[in-house]
Amino acid sequence: MKELSRGVYRWTTPHPEYRTNAEEVACYALTAAEGLALVDPLLPQGPAGVALLDQLDVLAQAAPRVDLLVTIPYHTRSAERLWWRWNETVETHIWGHPGVRKRFADPGTQLETIDVGAPLGPLARAFAIGKPRRSETPLYFPAHRALAFGDAVVGMPDGSLRVWVQGRVEPVWYGERFLPTLQPLTALDIADVLVTHGPAVIGDGRRALRLALEAQPVTRYW
């Protein structure tokens, strides 16, 4: 786990389902006096997972509360495991789209449904994208000046950001129904853009996001 900027940490692990021999996904931990927030947490297998869990345990036990934030149901991943690990010793919440609940193995796992515009614990708030609205919600962390994406925006090998469209790009749909829902995000005070696919942009995130929205979308980022 590497600290990217003050209170913003990143780790990577092989994708559990897609291009498993080549694809890595990124996860984030954001720390503050008010609590700990984890974005799309996924624990790696083997000794690396044990070592990471030890680090996360230290952060969780030092925090007044933990918020496990799922950007999109596909990224539910290890959130349920971590909720069961911590919820009896520290106030712990899982936040996500209602579809996240379908990915829980235990019916006793509790989900807080994301209400766009309302706080998600003390550190984050979510934004709606897509028309019709997607199940993905970008997450904004005002105190960290950080914006996190699940799948909508990805990091490219050259360090830039691009909008990721899975499948064929329909120009009318993209230009009139999807892109306009992303553009308001550029008005936020953003230093860092945290993406789960590809490298994050640290320090120049707002400009990088604007350039991504001005460029053509990509159907692959590797």
C-alpha positions in Angstrom: 0.0 0.0 0.0 1.5 3.3 -1.1 0.6 6.8 0.0 -0.1 8.9 -3.1 -0.9 12.2 -1.4 -1.7 13.2 2.2 -4.1 10.7 3.6 -4.7 8.9 0.2 -3.3 5.4 -0.2 -3.5 2.9 -3.1 -2.9 -0.8 -3.6 -3.3 -3.1 -6.5 -4.2 -6.7 -6.9 -5.0 -9.1 -9.8 -8.5 -8.7 -11.1 -10.6 -11.6 -9.7 -12.6 -12.2 -12.9 -11.3 -10.4 -16.0 -7.9 -10.9 -17.7 -6.7 -12.4 -14.4 -3.2 -13.0 -15.6 -2.7 -9.5 -16.9 -5.2 -7.2 -15.3 -4.6 -5.4 -12.0 -7.3 -3.3 -10.2 -6.6 -0.5 -7.9 -8.2 0.1 -4.5 -7.9 3.1 -2.2 -7.9 4.0 1.5 -8.5 7.6 2.6 -7.8 8.6 6.1 -8.8 11.5 8.2 -9.5 12.3 11.9 -13.2 11.7 11.2 -12.7 8.1 9.9 -11.4 5.7 7.3 -12.9 5.3 3.9 -12.0 2.4 1.5 -13.0 2.5 -2.1 -13.7 -0.8 -3.9 -11.5 -2.8 -1.5 -10.2 -6.1 -2.8 -7.8 -8.3 -0.8 -5.2 -10.2 -2.7 -4.6 -13.9 -2.2 -1.8 -15.4 -0.2 0.8 -13.7 1.9 0.2 -10.3 0.2 -3.4 -10.4 1.3 -2.4 -11.2 4.9 0.2 -8.3 5.0 -2.3 -5.9 3.5 -5.0 -6.9 6.0 -2.6 -6.3 8.8 -2.1 -2.7 7.5 -5.8 -2.1 7.1 -6.5 -3.5 10.6 -4.2 -0.8 12.0 -6.0 1.9 10.1 -9.4 0.6 11.0 -8.7 0.3 14.7 -7.3 3.8 14.9 -10.4 5.3 13.2 -13.7 6.3 14.9 -15.6 4.7 12.0 -15.0 2.9 8.7 -16.9 3.4 5.5 -16.6 0.8 2.8 -17.6 2.5 -0.5 -18.6 0.5 -3.6 -18.6 2.5 -6.8 -20.4 -0.1 -8.8 -22.0 -3.5 -7.9 -19.3 -5.4 -9.8 -16.8 -3.9 -7.4 -18.4 -5.3 -4.2 -15.4 -7.6 -3.9 -14.0 -7.8 -0.3 -16.3 -5.2 1.2 -18.5 -7.8 2.9 -15.5 -9.7 4.4 -14.1 -6.4 5.8 -17.5 -5.4 7.2 -17.7 -8.7 9.2 -14.1 -8.4 10.3 -14.6 -4.9 11.8 -18.2 -4.1 12.6 -18.2 -5.5 16.1 -15.2 -3.4 17.2 -15.6 -0.2 15.2 -18.6 1.4 13.6 -18.5 0.1 10.0 -20.8 0.8 7.0 -21.0 -0.5 3.4 -22.3 2.0 1.0 -23.4 1.1 -2.6 -26.1 0.8 -5.2 -28.9 -1.6 -4.2 -27.4 -4.1 -6.6 -24.5 -4.6 -4.2 -26.8 -6.5 -1.9 -27.2 -9.3 -4.5 -23.4 -9.9 -4.3 -23.3 -10.5 -0.6 -22.9 -14.1 0.5 -24.4 -13.6 4.0 -28.0 -12.2 4.3 -26.9 -10.5 7.6 -24.5 -8.2 5.9 -25.9 -4.6 6.1 -25.9 -2.2 3.1 -26.4 1.5 3.2 -27.9 2.5 -0.1 -26.2 5.5 -1.7 -28.3 8.6 -1.8 -26.8 10.8 -4.5 -26.0 14.2 -2.9 -26.2 13.0 0.7 -23.1 12.4 2.7 -21.7 8.8 2.7 -20.2 9.0 6.2 -18.0 12.0 7.1 -15.6 11.9 4.1 -17.5 11.2 0.9 -20.5 12.1 -1.3 -21.7 10.5 -4.5 -22.7 11.8 -7.9 -25.1 10.3 -10.5 -23.9 9.7 -14.0 -25.6 8.4 -17.1 -29.0 9.0 -18.7 -30.7 6.8 -17.7 -28.7 6.8 -14.5 -26.0 4.1 -14.1 -25.5 1.9 -11.2 -22.0 3.4 -10.9 -21.5 6.5 -8.7 -18.3 8.5 -8.7 -17.2 9.4 -5.2 -15.9 12.8 -4.1 -13.8 13.4 -1.0 -13.8 17.2 -0.4 -11.2 17.2 2.4 -8.8 15.2 0.2 -9.8 17.0 -3.0 -10.1 13.6 -4.6 -12.6 12.1 -7.0 -12.8 8.3 -7.4 -14.3 6.4 -10.4 -15.2 2.7 -10.7 -15.3 2.1 -14.5 -16.4 5.3 -16.2 -13.0 6.9 -16.3 -9.7 5.0 -16.5 -6.0 5.7 -16.4 -4.0 5.2 -19.6 -0.4 3.9 -19.9 0.8 7.4 -20.8 -0.6 8.8 -17.5 -3.7 10.5 -19.0 -7.3 9.8 -18.2 -10.0 8.7 -20.7 -13.6 7.8 -20.6 -14.0 4.1 -20.9 -17.0 2.7 -23.0 -17.3 -1.0 -22.9 -18.5 -2.1 -26.3 -19.2 -0.1 -29.4 -19.3 3.7 -29.0 -22.6 5.2 -30.2 -21.7 8.8 -30.9 -25.2 10.2 -30.3 -25.6 8.4 -27.0 -22.2 9.3 -25.9 -22.3 13.0 -26.9 -25.9 13.7 -25.8 -26.7 11.3 -23.0 -23.5 10.2 -21.2 -20.8 12.9 -21.6 -23.0 15.7 -20.3 -23.5 13.8 -17.0 -19.8 13.7 -16.5 -19.0 17.3 -17.3 -20.4 18.8 -14.0 -17.7 16.8 -12.1 -15.0 19.1 -13.6 -16.5 22.0 -11.5 -15.4 20.2 -8.3 -12.2 21.1 -6.5 -10.1 18.2 -7.6 -6.4 17.5 -7.0 -6.4 13.7 -7.4 -8.4 11.4 -9.7 -8.5 7.9 -8.3 -9.3 5.2 -10.9 -9.6 1.5 -10.3 -8.3 0.7 -13.8 -4.9 2.2 -14.6 -2.8 4.8 -12.8 -4.3 7.5 -10.7 -3.6 11.2 -11.5 -2.2 13.0 -8.5 -2.0 16.8 -8.2 -3.4 17.7 -11.6 -6.6 15.8 -11.6 -9.0 18.5 -12.5 -7.1 19.3 -15.7 -6.7 15.7 -16.5 -10.4 15.0 -16.2 -11.3 18.0 -18.4 -8.9 16.7 -21.1 -10.4 13.2 -20.8 -13.9 14.6 -21.5 -12.6 16.6 -24.5 -11.0 13.5 -26.0 -12.6 10.6 -27.7 -13.6 7.7 -25.4 -11.7 4.5 -25.4 -12.9 0.9 -25.6 -9.7 -0.5 -24.1 -7.1 1.1 -21.7 -4.2 -1.4 -22.0 
